[in-house]
């Protein structure tokens, strides 16, 4: 999803640069840069946002700081240039992704709404189908909603197109904002029709959900969305802009209903001259600009120093987790394998062992070693995922994959009596006990998931999961303070961490006894992995 969003950014930035150049050339006079009180105040706001971005380690907030600082530059060229260039500047906000993975959550939610709408259309057309959560089923075929909702991949491209169209056509702010806001609606509406058409064509033997035909189908949906967007632009223009009064004659032959600007008998109303910008005297301007320049340089030096300090420590920490060797073997596979865990884990029996390599920036870790188990009722997967540099909430990753989180708790697990006899060594004992994250969830088809997660450093020391900040002001402030203190105090001294997790999936939720069995199985598996990864400290 992030790749699809980022693919729009280069084109949008190129269009913004072109529009800025075009409008700059159309200015009646070449403005001179003279900082005013408004521009200096805006630049100070940008400096504050940049400082907060550096302290919190937030690239997203850094992008906000850059956009605000650019506004300060526009304001320094005077009100005429700022008024002409501000609509183009507003397009930069479309480059900024929604915080907290909001773009991914939005697309996932809209895909669900499109599938529901497509199901209603299929009901109206009389096609036999079943919508089971995030899967639409027809005789002999199942369509995941993510596969059916491929038309929503172009959502952010359509939103960017709406913004560029409004600026290109010099629409008012009201029309421009409304046009951008209607883009998601048209995307969902057309994708709803696309869902229904995909199922109808599949029923007739034509597959447009995958392969090259699927790309052509998505391109056709985007073209339809774009044409409807053009129609919406004309409709909004008709509803918000008055066409003026048509001239007519009264009984005496005098013209009536003529706008005043066209009636020669009515003197034109003088247009007031725009108020000059509030300039700052030369000495004060030089002083403020000097202070702001030094402040920006100081923030940059602090960020560069933190990076220099952090880089060798991170490199030294990642030595323990090398990349794949020349033969493509995954790290730790010479230590861990299918026989590293018992063939029976709690009530489950071993069925498979898998090794997975992902992209470097994947939130689920670069590498995964997974031991798959099953019984007559549930499937269970115990996995070792690595490397990480901090605690990332795995529940959020499951949410993005369509799971609904029912509960999320952090608890200290006491080593059960049945487990204590199988644990030997200090590290293994700590791996069996300690604090873990416990998540209960369900997917769209009604299946239940029970997840246990724990993190360890590269020396086998357990890491307690952080409490969830929530949305309260005090929790957010506390979380921000922790990030600042961590960044200033430890200067990037975050160890590489390993994650072990047990995921149990079944049609029914686990009762209390079954949850206790899962906890004991998780303790045994975590202890066995710790014994083999850190044998010197497990003696």
C-alpha positions in Angstrom: 0.0 0.0 0.0 2.8 2.4 0.9 4.4 1.7 -2.5 1.2 2.6 -4.3 0.9 5.8 -2.4 4.6 6.8 -2.9 4.3 6.1 -6.7 2.0 9.1 -7.0 4.4 11.5 -5.2 7.0 12.0 -7.9 4.4 12.9 -10.5 2.6 15.2 -8.1 5.8 17.0 -7.1 6.7 17.5 -10.8 3.2 19.0 -11.5 3.5 21.3 -8.4 6.9 22.6 -9.7 5.4 23.2 -13.1 2.4 25.0 -11.7 4.6 27.2 -9.5 6.7 28.2 -12.5 3.7 28.8 -14.6 2.0 31.1 -12.1 5.2 32.8 -11.3 5.6 33.7 -15.0 2.0 35.0 -15.1 2.5 37.5 -12.3 2.2 41.1 -13.6 5.4 42.2 -11.9 8.4 40.3 -10.5 8.0 40.5 -6.7 10.9 41.1 -4.4 11.6 39.0 -1.4 11.0 41.2 1.7 10.2 39.3 4.9 7.2 40.6 6.8 5.9 39.9 10.2 3.6 37.2 8.9 6.4 35.4 7.0 8.8 35.5 9.9 6.1 34.3 12.3 5.3 31.4 9.9 9.0 30.6 9.6 9.2 30.4 13.4 6.3 27.9 13.4 8.2 25.9 10.8 11.3 25.9 13.0 9.3 24.7 16.0 7.8 21.9 14.0 11.2 20.9 12.7 12.6 20.9 16.2 9.8 18.7 17.4 10.3 16.4 14.4 14.0 16.0 15.3 13.3 15.4 19.0 10.6 12.9 18.3 12.3 11.2 15.4 9.2 11.8 13.2 9.8 12.1 9.4 6.1 12.9 9.0 6.4 15.9 11.3 9.5 16.9 9.4 7.4 17.0 6.1 4.9 19.2 7.8 7.7 21.6 8.9 9.0 21.8 5.4 5.5 22.6 4.0 4.9 25.3 6.6 8.4 26.8 6.0 7.7 27.0 2.3 4.6 29.0 3.1 6.8 31.5 4.9 8.9 31.9 1.8 5.7 32.6 -0.3 4.5 35.2 2.2 7.8 37.1 2.0 7.1 37.9 -1.7 4.0 39.9 -0.9 0.3 39.4 -0.8 -0.2 39.3 -4.6 2.4 36.6 -5.2 1.3 34.7 -2.1 -2.4 34.7 -3.2 -1.5 33.5 -6.7 0.9 30.7 -5.5 -0.9 29.6 -2.4 -3.3 27.2 -4.2 -0.3 25.4 -5.7 1.4 25.3 -2.3 -1.8 23.7 -0.9 -1.2 20.7 -3.2 1.8 19.8 -1.1 -0.6 18.6 1.6 -1.7 15.9 -0.8 1.9 14.5 -0.7 1.7 14.1 3.1 0.4 10.6 4.0 -2.2 10.2 6.7 -0.6 9.7 10.2 -0.7 6.4 12.0 -1.0 4.4 8.8 -4.3 6.2 8.2 -4.0 5.8 4.4 -3.8 2.0 4.7 -6.7 1.8 7.2 -8.8 4.1 4.9 -8.3 1.9 1.9 -9.0 -1.2 3.8 -12.3 0.3 5.2 -13.3 1.6 1.7 -12.6 -1.9 0.2 -15.1 -3.3 2.7 -17.7 -0.8 1.8 -17.2 -1.4 -1.9 -17.6 -5.1 -1.4 -20.8 -4.6 0.5 -22.1 -2.3 -2.3 -21.1 -4.8 -5.0 -22.9 -7.6 -3.1 -26.1 -5.5 -3.1 -25.7 -5.0 -6.9 -25.3 -8.7 -7.4 -28.4 -9.3 -5.3 -30.3 -6.9 -7.5 -29.0 -8.5 -10.7 -29.9 -12.0 -9.4 -26.4 -13.5 -9.2 -25.9 -16.3 -6.6 -23.1 -15.3 -4.2 -22.2 -15.0 -0.5 -20.2 -12.2 1.1 -18.5 -13.7 4.1 -16.7 -10.9 5.8 -13.7 -10.0 3.5 -14.3 -12.8 1.0 -17.0 -12.8 -1.7 -17.8 -16.4 -2.8 -19.5 -17.6 -6.0 -19.9 -21.3 -7.0 -16.4 -22.6 -7.7 -14.5 -19.3 -6.9 -13.6 -17.1 -4.0 -12.6 -13.4 -4.3 -10.8 -11.8 -1.4 -12.0 -8.2 -0.9 -8.4 -7.0 -1.4 -8.4 -8.6 -4.8 -11.8 -7.2 -5.7 -10.9 -3.8 -4.4 -8.0 -3.3 -6.8 -9.7 -0.3 -8.2 -9.1 1.6 -5.0 -5.4 1.4 -5.6 -5.9 4.5 -7.6 -7.7 6.4 -4.8 -4.8 8.6 -3.9 -4.0 9.2 -7.6 -7.6 10.3 -8.1 -7.4 12.7 -5.1 -4.2 14.2 -6.4 -5.8 14.6 -9.9 -8.8 16.4 -8.3 -6.4 18.8 -6.6 -4.4 19.5 -9.7 -7.5 20.0 -11.7 -8.9 22.5 -9.3 -5.6 24.5 -9.3 -5.2 24.2 -13.1 -8.7 25.5 -13.7 -8.2 28.2 -11.1 -11.3 27.2 -9.1 -12.2 28.9 -5.9 -11.1 27.4 -2.6 -14.7 26.1 -1.9 -14.9 24.3 -5.3 -11.4 22.9 -5.0 -11.9 21.5 -1.5 -15.3 20.0 -2.4 -13.8 18.5 -5.6 -11.0 16.8 -3.6 -13.5 15.6 -1.0 -15.7 14.0 -3.7 -12.8 12.0 -5.1 -13.0 9.2 -2.5 -16.8 9.0 -3.1 -16.4 8.5 -6.8 -13.6 6.0 -6.3 -15.8 3.8 -4.0 -18.8 4.2 -6.3 -17.0 3.1 -9.4 -15.2 0.3 -7.5 -18.5 -0.9 -6.2 -19.6 -1.3 -9.8 -16.2 -2.9 -10.6 -16.7 -5.5 -7.9 -20.0 -6.5 -9.3 -18.7 -6.6 -12.9 -15.7 -8.7 -11.8 -18.0 -11.3 -10.4 -20.3 -11.2 -13.4 -17.5 -11.6 -15.8 -15.9 -14.4 -13.7 -19.3 -16.2 -13.8 -19.1 -16.0 -17.6 -15.5 -17.4 -17.7 -13.6 -14.1 -18.0 -11.1 -13.3 -15.3 -10.4 -9.6 -14.8 -9.3 -9.9 -11.2 -5.7 -10.9 -11.9 -2.9 -10.8 -14.4 -2.8 -8.4 -17.4 -6.6 -8.3 -17.8 -6.8 -7.1 -14.2 -4.5 -4.2 -14.9 -6.5 -3.2 -17.9 -9.7 -3.4 -15.9 -8.2 -1.1 -13.1 -7.1 1.3 -15.8 -10.6 1.4 -17.2 -12.0 2.1 -13.7 -9.6 5.0 -13.2 -10.5 6.5 -16.6 -14.2 6.2 -15.6 -13.5 7.9 -12.3 -11.6 10.7 -14.0 -14.4 11.4 -16.4 -16.9 11.5 -13.5 -14.5 13.8 -11.7 -14.6 16.2 -14.7 -18.4 16.1 -14.6 -18.4 16.8 -10.8 -16.1 19.8 -11.4 -18.6 21.3 -13.8 -21.5 20.6 -11.5 -19.8 22.2 -8.5 -18.9 25.2 -10.7 -22.6 25.5 -11.8 -23.8 25.3 -8.1 -21.3 27.7 -6.6 -20.8 30.4 -9.3 -23.7 32.7 -10.2 -24.0 33.1 -14.0 -25.3 36.7 -13.6 -28.7 38.3 -14.6 -29.9 38.4 -18.1 -30.8 41.9 -19.3 -34.4 42.7 -20.1 -36.7 45.7 -20.8 -39.5 47.1 -18.7 -42.8 48.6 -20.1 -41.0 51.9 -20.8 -38.1 50.3 -22.7 -35.5 50.7 -20.0 -33.0 47.9 -19.5 -33.5 46.1 -16.2 -31.6 43.2 -14.6 -28.3 44.4 -16.0 -25.3 43.8 -13.6 -23.9 47.0 -12.3 -20.5 46.3 -13.9 -22.2 46.3 -17.3 -24.6 49.2 -16.8 -23.0 52.5 -18.0 -25.5 54.6 -16.0 -24.3 53.3 -12.7 -20.9 54.6 -11.7 -18.4 51.8 -11.0 -17.6 51.1 -7.5 -13.9 51.9 -6.9 -11.8 48.9 -6.0 -10.0 49.5 -2.7 -6.2 49.2 -3.0 -4.8 46.2 -1.1 -3.2 47.1 2.2 0.6 47.0 2.0 2.2 44.2 3.9 3.5 45.0 7.4 7.2 45.1 6.8 9.9 44.8 9.3 12.6 47.5 9.4 16.0 46.5 7.9 18.0 46.1 11.1 15.3 44.0 12.8 14.8 41.9 9.7 18.5 41.1 9.5 18.6 40.2 13.2 15.5 37.9 13.1 16.7 36.2 9.9 20.1 35.7 11.5 18.6 34.1 14.6 16.3 31.9 12.6 19.2 30.8 10.3 21.3 29.9 13.3 18.4 28.0 14.8 17.8 26.0 11.6 21.5 25.2 11.4 21.6 24.2 15.0 18.7 21.8 14.5 20.4 20.3 11.5 23.7 19.9 13.3 21.9 18.1 16.2 20.2 15.8 13.8 23.5 15.0 11.9 25.3 14.4 15.2 22.6 12.1 16.4 22.8 10.2 13.1 26.6 10.0 13.3 26.4 8.6 16.9 23.6 6.3 16.0 25.0 4.8 12.8 28.1 2.9 14.2 26.1 1.7 17.2 23.3 0.4 14.9 25.9 -1.2 12.6 27.7 -2.9 15.6 24.3 -4.2 16.9 23.3 -5.6 13.5 26.5 -7.6 13.2 24.8 -10.3 15.2 22.1 -10.5 12.5 23.9 -10.7 9.1 22.2 -10.6 5.8 21.7 -13.6 3.6 24.9 -15.2 2.5 26.0 -15.7 -1.1 24.0 -18.9 -1.3 20.8 -17.1 -0.2 20.6 -18.8 3.2 18.7 -17.0 5.8 20.5 -16.1 9.0 20.1 -18.4 12.0 19.0 -21.3 9.8 22.3 -23.0 10.7 21.2 -22.9 14.3 17.5 -23.3 14.1 15.5 -25.7 12.0 12.4 -27.9 11.9 13.8 -30.0 14.7 14.4 -27.0 17.0 10.9 -27.4 18.4 9.2 -30.6 19.5 6.8 -32.4 17.1 4.1 -31.9 19.7 3.5 -28.5 21.2 0.6 -28.5 23.6 -2.4 -30.0 21.9 -1.0 -29.4 18.4 1.1 -31.6 16.1 3.8 -30.3 13.7 2.8 -30.1 10.1 5.4 -27.8 8.4 8.5 -25.5 8.9 8.8 -22.4 6.8 11.5 -19.8 6.2 10.5 -16.4 4.9 12.5 -13.4 3.6 10.8 -10.0 3.3 11.7 -6.5 2.2 14.1 -4.6 4.5 11.4 -2.1 5.6 8.7 -4.7 6.3 7.1 -4.2 9.7 6.9 -7.9 10.2 10.7 -8.3 10.1 13.2 -9.0 7.5 13.3 -12.8 8.2 10.9 -15.3 9.8 11.3 -18.9 10.9 7.9 -20.4 11.4 6.9 -23.8 12.9 3.4 -24.7 11.9 1.1 -26.9 14.0 -2.5 -28.1 13.8 -5.1 -30.2 15.6 -8.6 -31.2 14.8 -9.9 -27.8 15.6 -7.3 -25.0 15.3 -4.1 -24.1 13.5 -1.1 -22.7 15.4 2.0 -21.0 14.2 5.0 -20.3 16.3 7.5 -17.9 14.6 10.7 -16.2 15.2 10.9 -12.8 13.4 14.0 -10.6 13.2 15.6 -8.1 13.2 13.8 -5.2 14.8 15.2 -2.0 16.5 12.2 -1.1 18.7 8.8 -2.4 19.9 6.3 -2.2 17.1 2.7 -3.1 17.9 2.1 -6.4 16.0 -1.7 -6.0 16.6 -1.6 -3.0 14.2 -0.1 -5.1 11.5 -2.9 -7.7 11.9 -5.5 -4.9 11.7 -4.1 -3.8 8.3 -4.5 -7.4 7.2 -8.2 -7.4 7.9 -8.3 -8.5 11.6 -10.5 -6.8 14.2 -8.8 -6.5 17.5 -11.1 -7.4 20.3 -8.7 -7.1 23.2 -5.0 -6.2 23.8 -3.4 -6.8 27.1 0.2 -6.9 28.6 0.6 -9.4 31.3 3.4 -11.1 33.3 3.4 -14.9 32.6 4.3 -17.1 35.6 6.1 -20.3 34.5 3.6 -23.1 34.8 4.5 -26.2 36.9 4.3 -28.3 33.7 6.7 -26.0 32.0 9.3 -25.5 34.8 10.6 -29.1 34.4 11.3 -28.5 30.7 13.2 -25.2 31.2 16.9 -25.2 32.0 19.2 -22.2 32.2 18.8 -18.5 33.2 18.0 -17.2 29.7 15.5 -20.0 29.0 13.8 -19.4 32.3 13.5 -15.7 31.5 12.2 -16.5 28.0 9.5 -18.8 29.5 8.4 -16.2 32.0 8.5 -12.4 31.7 6.0 -10.1 30.2 4.2 -10.7 26.9 1.6 -9.1 24.7 -1.7 -11.0 24.5 -4.2 -10.2 21.7 -7.6 -11.6 20.9 -9.0 -10.8 17.5 -11.3 -12.0 14.7 -11.2 -11.7 11.0 -14.0 -10.7 8.6 -15.0 -14.3 8.0 -15.7 -14.8 11.7 -12.5 -16.9 12.4 -10.9 -16.1 15.8 -7.3 -15.4 16.5 -5.3 -15.7 19.7 -1.8 -14.1 19.6 1.0 -14.1 22.1 4.1 -12.0 21.4 7.4 -11.4 23.2 10.6 -9.5 22.3 14.3 -10.3 23.2 17.6 -8.4 22.8 20.5 -9.9 20.9 21.8 -11.2 24.3 18.6 -13.0 25.2 17.2 -10.4 27.6 13.4 -10.1 27.6 11.9 -6.7 26.7 8.7 -5.6 28.3 6.1 -4.4 25.8 5.2 -0.7 26.1 1.8 0.3 27.3 -0.5 1.5 24.6 -0.7 5.3 24.6 -4.3 5.5 23.5 -5.8 8.8 22.4 -5.9 10.7 25.8 -3.9 13.9 26.0 -2.0 12.8 29.0 -1.1 9.5 27.3 0.1 11.2 24.1 2.2 13.7 26.1 3.7 10.9 28.1 4.5 8.9 25.0 6.1 12.0 23.4 8.1 12.7 26.5 9.4 9.1 26.5 10.5 9.4 22.9 12.3 12.6 23.5 14.1 11.3 26.6 15.0 8.1 24.7 16.4 10.1 21.8 18.4 12.5 23.9 19.5 10.1 26.6 20.4 7.0 24.6 21.3 8.7 21.3 20.1 5.8 19.2 21.5 3.0 21.5 18.6 0.7 20.7 19.5 -3.0 20.5 18.5 -5.2 17.7 15.6 -7.3 18.9 14.0 -10.7 18.1 10.3 -11.4 18.2 8.7 -14.7 19.1 5.0 -15.1 18.7 2.3 -17.8 18.8 -0.8 -17.4 16.6 -3.7 -19.7 17.1 -6.5 -19.5 14.5 -9.8 -21.3 14.6 -13.5 -21.0 13.9 -14.3 -20.7 17.6 -12.7 -18.6 20.4 -10.4 -20.3 22.9 -11.9 -20.9 26.3 -9.8 -20.3 29.5 -8.4 -23.8 29.6 -7.3 -23.7 25.9 -5.8 -20.3 26.5 -3.7 -21.7 29.4 -2.6 -24.5 27.1 -1.5 -21.9 24.5 0.4 -19.9 27.1 2.2 -23.0 28.3 3.1 -24.0 24.7 4.3 -20.5 24.1 6.5 -20.6 27.2 8.0 -24.0 26.1 8.7 -22.8 22.5 10.2 -19.5 23.7 12.5 -21.3 26.1 13.7 -23.8 23.5 14.5 -21.0 21.1 16.4 -19.1 23.8 18.4 -22.2 24.7 19.6 -22.6 21.1 20.2 -19.0 20.3 22.1 -18.1 23.5 23.6 -21.4 24.7 26.4 -19.8 26.8 24.0 -17.9 29.1 21.6 -20.8 29.2 23.9 -23.2 31.0 
